[in-house]
Amino acid sequence: MNARLVRREDDAAGRRPDTPIEITMDGLPVAGVAGQTIAGVLLAGGRRAWRQGPSGAPRGVFCGIGVCFDCLVTVNDDRDVRACRRRAQDGDIVVSQSRAGAGHE
């Protein structure tokens, strides 16, 4: 999978407004565009994983439709948010989650 951000001039619909937003992921700023999911912002920013499973293995987006729960993050102190389903809002504070040591997957 290749994470990328489609430039406005390359957008086939041609109607997308490019409204910049910024979220914070584990204390680091990540730029995005209004309308992107949190997972979309993170992937476009070059981040592929933001959670650890019970075995300690990195997890990020797997299904992309909210079924698998591999992309869980904490957003503005709200735990277990599916990053692939939640639209990013300017100023969101996102924190990675870990189940490392919680048993076998």
N, C-alpha and C positions, 0 to 999 in steps of 0.2 A: 504494500500500500504506500502511496506517495502522498504525504500531507502537503497541501498547498492552499493558497488563497487566490481565488480567481480575481483578476483585476477587473475593475468596473467596465473598462472598454472591451474586455474579452467576454463579458457576461452575455450569454445568448439571449436572455430576456431583455437586456438593455434598460431595465427599469429599476434595478436595485440601487437604493441610495447607499452611498458609502459614508455611513456615520461611524466614526471611530469610537471605540470603547477601550477601556483598559481594566483588566481584572488582576488580582494578585494571587499567585499560586505559590504556596509555601513561602511567602514573603518576597517573591520576585514578581515584578510587573510583566504582564503578557498582553500585547496589543491584539485587538480583534476588531470586528465589524459588527454593528448592531444587527441582530437577527441570527447570529451564529449560536450554536449550542456551546456549552462550556467545553465539551470534548472537541468541537470544531476549532475553537480558539486555541486550545492546547495543542492539537495536532498541527494547525497552521503555524504555531509558534515553535514547532520542532520537538515537542514533547510527546513521546509515545506511551509512557507508563506513568501512572500517578497513584497506584495502590499496590500493596503487597498481599498476596494470598496467604493462606495458612502455612504453606511450605516456604514462604519468603520470595516466591517467584513474582516478578513484576507483572502488573496488570494495567490495562488501559481499555481502549474500546475493543470489544470482540464482536458482538452482534450489531451494535449501532442502532438498535430499535427498542432498548429497554427491557429485554427478556433475560439476559444472562447475569446482570449485576456485577460484571467485572469492572465497570467504570465508576464505582461508588466513590464519592468525595464528600467532604463537609463544606457546605456553602453558607457563609454568614452564620456560623454556629449551628446549622441544621444538618445533622448527620445523615448518612446513607442516601444522598442525592445521586440519582443517575445522571452522570455528566452528559450522556448522549441524548437525554430527553429535556434537560433544563436549558432554557435560553439564557445566555450570559447577559448580565446587566452591568453597565458601567459602575465600577467600584466594588464589584463582588469580591469577597475574600474567600478564596478556595484553599482548602487544606487537604492534603492527601491522607488516606486512611490505610491502616495495616491490620491484617489478621495473622501476621507472622507468629508462629508458635501456637496457633489455635487448633491444630490438628492437621490431618491430611485432607487433601482436596479430592 
